[in-house]
Amino acid sequence: THKGQFPMNLIQAEESRVKIIQFIKELQSKLGVTPQRTVVGGFSQGGIMALSVALTGSVDDGSQQLVAGFVVFSGLLLEGTESKLINKSITHLKGLILHGNDDPRVPVSYAHQMQNFLVSRFNSQQLQLTFKLFQGVKHHISPAMVDVFSSWITSNFN
């Protein structure tokens, strides 16, 4: 998790996490979309929240995770996520982490920390993680990242 470099209000982050989980549940119910067809993702802070929701959100009875996949563009693992994990409910979660090697806002070391945490915490039956770094990319989404994302989403959720 990050410590200190980024000014984050963890209380607001937690409130947002809870609201996003509730919003996803409402959309799934209203649209008739199952957790197996739901993917969350985002860039920077949006990616931070997407990862947090994917690892901590479950259906109301707690029997399964809320989403089938997550995408993090230039993000990090939110402090405190570990204490809220739905470890036993996670199965076949697919994750994609894309990060620029030259990101000055969220240094690439945070991407490696996120990857290391995920592969050490979840087995291959729980999480299938794709991790890719992009040379010369700063804190933005490059066309090459879009190509990898597009290919990943098509091959995993088509």
Backbone torsions as a table, in degrees:
resi	resn	phi	psi	omega
1	THR	NA	162.2	178.6
2	HIS	-79.0	153.7	175.8
3	LYS	-141.1	105.1	166.1
4	GLY	86.9	-31.1	-174.1
5	GLN	-70.1	-29.9	-175.9
6	PHE	-110.3	127.9	179.1
7	PRO	-75.9	96.0	178.8
8	MET	-118.0	136.4	173.8
9	ASN	-90.0	104.2	-174.8
10	LEU	-68.1	-26.9	176.2
11	ILE	-67.9	-45.9	177.5
12	GLN	-64.9	-37.9	178.8
13	ALA	-62.2	-42.3	178.8
14	GLU	-65.8	-43.2	177.5
15	GLU	-60.4	-41.4	179.1
16	SER	-66.0	-42.1	178.9
17	ARG	-57.4	-47.2	-179.7
18	VAL	-63.0	-43.1	179.9
19	LYS	-65.4	-40.4	179.5
20	ILE	-65.2	-43.2	178.0
21	ILE	-59.9	-45.1	179.2
22	GLN	-63.8	-40.5	179.2
23	PHE	-62.8	-43.4	178.6
24	ILE	-62.6	-43.8	178.2
25	LYS	-59.8	-43.3	179.5
26	GLU	-63.7	-43.5	178.7
27	LEU	-64.9	-43.1	178.6
28	GLN	-58.9	-43.6	180.0
29	SER	-66.3	-48.4	-176.7
30	LYS	-64.7	-40.2	-175.1
31	LEU	-95.6	-6.9	-178.6
32	GLY	69.9	33.4	-179.6
33	VAL	-100.4	130.4	-179.0
34	THR	-83.1	160.5	173.8
35	PRO	-56.2	-31.6	-179.6
36	GLN	-67.8	-13.4	178.6
37	ARG	-114.5	18.4	-177.6
38	THR	-115.1	128.1	177.3
39	VAL	-128.5	136.2	176.2
40	VAL	-113.7	149.6	179.0
41	GLY	-164.4	165.4	177.9
42	GLY	-176.3	171.1	179.8
43	PHE	-107.4	132.6	175.8
44	SER	59.1	-114.7	-179.9
45	GLN	-61.8	-35.6	176.4
46	GLY	-63.4	-36.9	176.4
47	GLY	-68.9	-37.4	177.2
48	ILE	-60.5	-45.8	-179.7
49	MET	-69.4	-38.4	179.3
50	ALA	-60.7	-45.0	179.1
51	LEU	-63.5	-44.0	179.7
52	SER	-60.1	-44.6	179.1
53	VAL	-64.8	-43.1	-178.4
54	ALA	-63.0	-36.0	-176.8
55	LEU	-87.5	-15.6	-174.5
56	THR	-121.6	-14.6	-176.9
57	GLY	-87.3	135.3	176.3
58	SER	-137.1	161.9	175.1
59	VAL	-63.5	165.1	-170.4
60	ASP	-55.6	-35.0	-179.7
61	ASP	-86.2	-0.6	177.1
62	GLY	76.6	7.9	-173.4
63	SER	-80.0	-19.3	-180.0
64	GLN	-154.1	161.6	179.8
65	GLN	-69.6	158.7	-175.8
66	LEU	-77.0	-27.1	-175.9
67	VAL	-132.3	160.1	178.9
68	ALA	-95.2	-17.4	-177.6
69	GLY	-160.8	165.1	176.7
70	PHE	-143.3	152.9	176.5
71	VAL	-131.4	129.9	177.3
72	VAL	-122.1	113.2	171.6
73	PHE	-97.9	114.4	173.5
74	SER	52.9	56.2	-179.8
75	GLY	-125.3	-162.9	178.7
76	LEU	-155.7	171.6	177.7
77	LEU	-83.8	121.3	-178.3
78	LEU	-66.7	132.5	176.8
79	GLU	-55.9	132.7	179.1
80	GLY	95.3	-9.5	-179.4
81	THR	-61.2	-38.0	-176.2
82	GLU	-55.6	-37.0	-176.7
83	SER	-74.4	-11.0	-177.4
84	LYS	-111.7	6.0	-175.6
85	LEU	-58.0	144.7	174.2
86	ILE	-103.3	49.8	-171.5
87	ASN	-42.3	-50.2	-174.1
88	LYS	-71.6	-25.7	-178.3
89	SER	-83.4	-17.1	-174.9
90	ILE	-78.2	120.7	172.5
91	THR	-142.6	137.2	175.4
92	HIS	56.6	30.8	174.3
93	LEU	-73.8	135.5	178.4
94	LYS	-111.1	134.3	-178.9
95	GLY	-130.1	145.2	177.2
96	LEU	-130.7	121.4	176.4
97	ILE	-117.6	122.0	179.0
98	LEU	-123.9	131.1	-174.5
99	HIS	-149.5	142.6	176.1
100	GLY	-82.5	136.4	178.4
101	ASN	-64.6	-24.3	-176.2
102	ASP	-108.8	26.7	-178.2
103	ASP	-71.1	114.1	179.5
104	PRO	-83.0	-20.4	-176.8
105	ARG	-83.0	-48.2	176.8
106	VAL	-122.8	91.4	-175.6
107	PRO	-54.1	149.2	-176.1
108	VAL	-58.7	-22.8	177.9
109	SER	-59.8	-30.8	177.8
110	TYR	-69.5	-34.9	176.2
111	ALA	-64.5	-42.4	178.2
112	HIS	-65.1	-39.9	177.5
113	GLN	-61.7	-41.9	179.3
114	MET	-63.0	-47.3	178.9
115	GLN	-59.9	-47.9	-179.0
116	ASN	-60.8	-42.2	177.8
117	PHE	-60.7	-48.1	-175.6
118	LEU	-65.1	-43.9	-178.0
119	VAL	-73.8	-24.1	177.4
120	SER	-83.0	-24.7	-174.9
121	ARG	-91.9	-31.4	-174.3
122	PHE	-121.3	140.0	176.7
123	ASN	-85.0	174.1	-174.2
124	SER	-68.8	-18.6	173.7
125	GLN	-77.3	-26.3	179.8
126	GLN	-86.7	-41.3	-172.6
127	LEU	-140.8	127.6	170.4
128	GLN	-108.1	107.5	-173.2
129	LEU	-106.8	132.3	171.2
130	THR	-111.7	127.5	-176.0
131	PHE	-128.6	126.8	-178.5
132	LYS	-142.4	132.6	175.8
133	LEU	-104.0	150.9	-176.6
134	PHE	-124.3	117.9	-179.6
135	GLN	-65.4	137.0	175.3
136	GLY	76.1	2.5	-178.6
137	VAL	-94.2	130.6	178.3
138	LYS	-93.8	-142.2	-176.8
139	HIS	-90.8	71.1	176.2
140	HIS	-158.2	172.0	175.9
141	ILE	-98.2	116.3	-177.9
142	SER	-86.9	161.4	175.0
143	PRO	-57.0	-36.1	178.3
144	ALA	-65.0	-36.5	176.3
145	MET	-64.3	-41.9	178.8
146	VAL	-61.4	-41.1	178.5
147	ASP	-62.0	-45.3	179.2
148	VAL	-64.3	-44.1	178.2
149	PHE	-59.0	-48.3	-178.3
150	SER	-59.5	-44.7	178.6
151	SER	-64.5	-43.0	-178.9
152	TRP	-63.8	-46.6	-177.3
153	ILE	-66.1	-39.2	179.5
154	THR	-66.6	-44.0	-177.0
155	SER	-74.4	-25.3	-177.9
156	ASN	-98.5	-23.2	-172.3
157	PHE	-134.2	19.4	-178.9
158	ASN	-83.3	NA	NA
